[in-house]
Amino acid sequence: MAGSTVTRAQLSEAVYQEVGLSRNESADLVEGVLNEISDTLVRGESVKISSFGSFSVRQKGERKGRNPKTGEEVPIKPRRVLVFRASNVLKQRINTSLNPPAGNGEDSSGTI
């Protein structure tokens, strides 16, 4: 699955398989959760999902940027940006999947 993107349809299918709702109900549930998260962020509130991470909106002020091609200074307007901070549980899970713990019959050199 490396390099692929999870879609709404795949999330709905996973809910369908795992929970046993109809496909339409699963799609509605996924849409409802995503809409609730979006609406909360639009209001400027944070969303925290236990053992996953938190989403928040940060205000960035106006600043000067530079066009790399011409070197000309260009003003960058103030804007709001979405920030995601992964939980420690998620970070550990990701790192464990990259470096599985030893103990599968091999020593650190990779020989048995």
C-alpha positions as CSV (number, residue, x, y, z in Angstrom):
1,M,0.0,0.0,0.0
2,A,3.0,2.3,0.0
3,G,2.6,5.3,-2.2
4,S,-1.2,5.0,-2.5
5,T,-3.8,7.4,-1.2
6,V,-6.8,6.3,0.9
7,T,-10.0,7.7,-0.5
8,R,-13.4,8.3,1.0
9,A,-14.7,5.3,-0.9
10,Q,-12.1,3.1,0.7
11,L,-12.9,4.5,4.2
12,S,-16.6,3.8,3.6
13,E,-15.8,0.3,2.4
14,A,-13.6,-0.3,5.5
15,V,-16.5,0.9,7.8
16,Y,-18.9,-1.4,5.8
17,Q,-16.6,-4.4,6.3
18,E,-15.8,-3.7,9.9
19,V,-19.1,-2.4,11.4
20,G,-21.6,-4.1,9.2
21,L,-23.7,-1.1,8.2
22,S,-25.0,-0.9,4.7
23,R,-22.7,0.7,2.1
24,N,-24.9,3.8,2.0
25,E,-25.0,4.1,5.8
26,S,-21.2,3.6,5.9
27,A,-20.7,6.3,3.3
28,D,-23.0,8.7,5.2
29,L,-21.2,8.0,8.4
30,V,-17.8,8.8,6.9
31,E,-19.1,11.9,5.3
32,G,-20.7,13.0,8.6
33,V,-17.4,12.6,10.5
34,L,-15.4,14.4,7.9
35,N,-18.0,17.2,7.7
36,E,-18.0,17.6,11.5
37,I,-14.1,17.8,11.5
38,S,-14.2,20.4,8.7
39,D,-16.9,22.5,10.3
40,T,-15.0,22.6,13.6
41,L,-11.8,23.6,11.9
42,V,-13.6,26.4,9.9
43,R,-14.8,27.8,13.2
44,G,-11.2,28.0,14.3
45,E,-11.5,25.2,16.9
46,S,-9.1,22.3,17.3
47,V,-9.9,18.7,16.7
48,K,-8.2,16.1,18.8
49,I,-8.5,12.4,18.0
50,S,-7.2,10.2,20.8
51,S,-4.2,8.0,19.8
52,F,-4.2,9.6,16.4
53,G,-3.4,13.3,16.6
54,S,-4.8,16.8,16.6
55,F,-5.8,19.3,13.9
56,S,-5.7,23.0,14.4
57,V,-5.9,26.2,12.4
58,R,-3.0,28.7,12.8
59,Q,-3.0,32.3,11.6
60,K,0.0,33.4,9.6
61,G,0.7,37.0,9.3
62,E,1.7,39.0,6.2
63,R,5.3,38.6,5.2
64,K,7.6,39.3,2.3
65,G,8.5,36.5,-0.1
66,R,10.9,36.4,-3.0
67,N,10.2,35.2,-6.5
68,P,13.1,32.7,-6.9
69,K,13.2,33.2,-10.7
70,T,13.4,37.0,-10.7
71,G,14.5,37.8,-7.2
72,E,11.7,40.3,-6.9
73,E,10.1,40.8,-3.5
74,V,6.4,39.8,-3.3
75,P,4.1,40.3,-0.4
76,I,2.5,37.1,0.9
77,K,-1.0,37.9,2.3
78,P,-2.1,36.8,5.8
79,R,-3.8,33.5,5.8
80,R,-5.0,30.6,8.0
81,V,-3.2,27.2,7.6
82,L,-4.2,23.8,8.8
83,V,-1.7,22.1,11.1
84,F,-1.7,18.4,12.0
85,R,0.3,17.1,15.0
86,A,0.5,13.3,15.3
87,S,0.1,11.7,18.7
88,N,3.0,9.9,20.3
89,V,1.0,6.6,19.9
90,L,0.8,7.2,16.1
91,K,4.4,8.2,15.8
92,Q,5.5,5.0,17.7
93,R,3.3,2.9,15.5
94,I,4.8,4.4,12.3
95,N,8.3,4.0,13.5
96,T,7.7,0.4,14.7
97,S,6.4,-0.5,11.3
98,L,9.6,0.8,9.7
99,N,11.9,-0.9,12.3
100,P,10.3,-4.0,13.6
101,P,11.7,-5.2,16.9
102,A,14.3,-7.9,16.9
103,G,13.5,-11.4,18.3
104,N,12.3,-13.1,15.1
105,G,15.2,-15.6,15.2
106,E,17.8,-13.3,13.6
107,D,20.6,-11.4,15.3
108,S,21.3,-7.8,14.5
109,S,23.5,-8.8,11.6
110,G,20.6,-10.4,9.8
111,T,21.9,-14.0,10.1
112,I,20.2,-16.8,11.9
